[in-house]
Amino acid sequence: EDLHLCIGSPRVWKGDGLKPERSVSYSVAADYYGERWTLGASFYRTDIRDKIGLVDASEIADARGYAYEWENVDDAFVQGIELDARHEVTGALALNAYATLAQGKYDNAREDWIGTEHEDASVHISRLPKYSAGLGVEYRPARWNVVVDANFQGPLYIDYFADGEEPTKIKETETFVLVNTRVSREMT
């Protein structure tokens, strides 16, 4: 996943000492299915041992022409709560909503960020939104299907690696909303 984020398709070293990640996951969920309502709630947690991360190349990897390498960075966890609801207002109109609170952290600050201004932020697992939510409307008259939904993504941490003018840093992104519209018609 990290490779598409790197500029110029750099070579990434997969060292001999790389251990596989191991994880244990827990989840609890409850769902309600009524005549017009569907409700759901779930809690999940995954404990990860030997989490693999992308780091700057060591001297050995750099000497072989690699820019980055995979490394077992630390133990970590990811956990969250998800809530969702769907209401069939009429046979042709439905409303949907969901909300997620998530947290993903390493046990310790990542070694390559210790002593920098980004040390505290380095405990957060990259590209995991702190929260997200969505609202949607689905309208299905006759053979038509019209869907409009809005997805709200909360802030997340992203590692930015130096590329000339921009210094290497960890940045907390701003929130954003993505609005989608779909219109389809069944042809029979």
N, C-alpha and C positions, 0 to 999 in steps of 0.2 A: 504493500500500500504506500509506503514512503517513497518509492522510486519515482512515481509520477510527480512528486513535489520537488524533485531535484532538477535544477537547471542543467541542461547540456548532457543528460544521460551519463552521469558519472559512474565509474566502476566502483562496486561495493564488495568488500572482502568479507567472506564468510569463514572466519578462523576455525582452526582445529579444535579449540577449546569451547566452542559454542555448545551449550546444553539446551535440550528442548524445554520449552515452557511446559509447566504442569499446572493444571487448575482444578479447583473444586467449586461447583456452583450450587447455589441454593435458591429456591424460589417458592413463593406461596401466592396463590391466585384465587380469586373468587369471582364468579360471573353470575349474573341474574338475567334470565330471558323471560320477559313478560310479553303480553299481547302487543303492546306498542313500544315498549322500552327494552333496551339491552344495556346493561351496566357491567363494567368490569373494573377490577382493581388488582394490582399485583405488586409484590415486592421481590426484588432479586439481588443476589450478591454473588460475585465470583472472586475467589482468592487465587492469585496467580503467583507461582514460584518461578524464579529465574526469568522474569519478563525480558523479552528481547527488544532492544531499541537500536536506532541508527545513531552512531556517534562518529566524530572525526576519526580519520584513519590513524592508527598507531604508527610508530616509526617503521616497523616491519612492513605493514600494509602499504604505507606511503612509498617506501623504497621499491615496492613491486608495482607501483603505478595506480594504486587505489586511492580514491578521494574520501571514502567513508567505509565503515565496517559495521557489521551486526555484532552486538555484544549483549550478554546477559547483564542488564542494568541493575535490577533490584527486584525484590518481591513487591507485589502491588495488589490492589483490589479495585473492583468496579461494583457499584451498587446503585439502586434506584427504586423509585416508586412510580408506577404508571396507573393512570385513571382514564377510562374512556366511557362514553355514553352515546347511544343512538336512540332517537325518538322518531317513530313513524307517525307524523302528524296526520296524514291521510294516506290512502293507498298509493298516491303518486308523489308525495312530498315527505322527505326525511331530513332530519338535522343530526349532525355528528359533532362530537367534541372529544378532545383528548388533552391530557397534560402529563408531562414527565418531569420528575426531578431526578438528576443523576449526579454521581460523584465518582471520580476515578483518581486514585492517588498511589504513588510509590510510597514505600515505607520510609524512605529517606530522600533528601535532596540528591539529585543526580550528580554524579562525580564531576562531569564536565562543566557543571554550572556552579560548583562550590567556590565561594570567594568572589562571585560576581553579583551584580545588582539583581540578577534573575534567579538567585539561589532558592528563595522562598517559592517562586512560581514553578520551579522545576519539579516539584513534587506532584504536580497535576499531570495526568495522562493527556497527551495532546489530542485535539480534535474531538473532544467529548463535551457537548453542550451542557452547561449547568442545569438548564431547564429548557423545555420546548412545549408548545401548545398548538392546538389547531381547532378550527371551526370549519364546518362544511355544510352545504345545502345540496341536496340531490332532488331533482324534479324529473319525474318519469311520466309525462302524459302520452297516452297511446303508445307508439313505437319509438318515441324520442327519449333521450336520456341527457339531461343537462346537469352538470356538476360544477359548483364553484366552491373552492376551499382556500383557506388562508392558513399557512403554517408559520408560526413564530419560533425563531431559534434564538436562544439566549447566548450569552457570551461563552467563549471557549478559548483555551490556550493553544497557541501554535508556535512551534519552534521555527524561527527564520534563520537560515544559515547565510553567512556573508556571501555577497555576490558583487563585490566591487564597492559601490557607494553605500549600500545598506549594510550596517553592522549586524553581526550575529546577535540574536536576541530572542526572548520569549515574549510574545505579544498576546494580550487578552483582547479578543475581537469585540466589536460592537454587536448588538442584537440586530436582527433583520427579519423581515417578513417576506415570504414568498407566496404570491397569489396565483392559483391555477384555475383555468376554466376549460371544461371539456364538453363538447356537444357531439352526440352520435345519434344515428337513426338505424333501427333494425330494418333490413330490407328482406321481406319475404313475399 
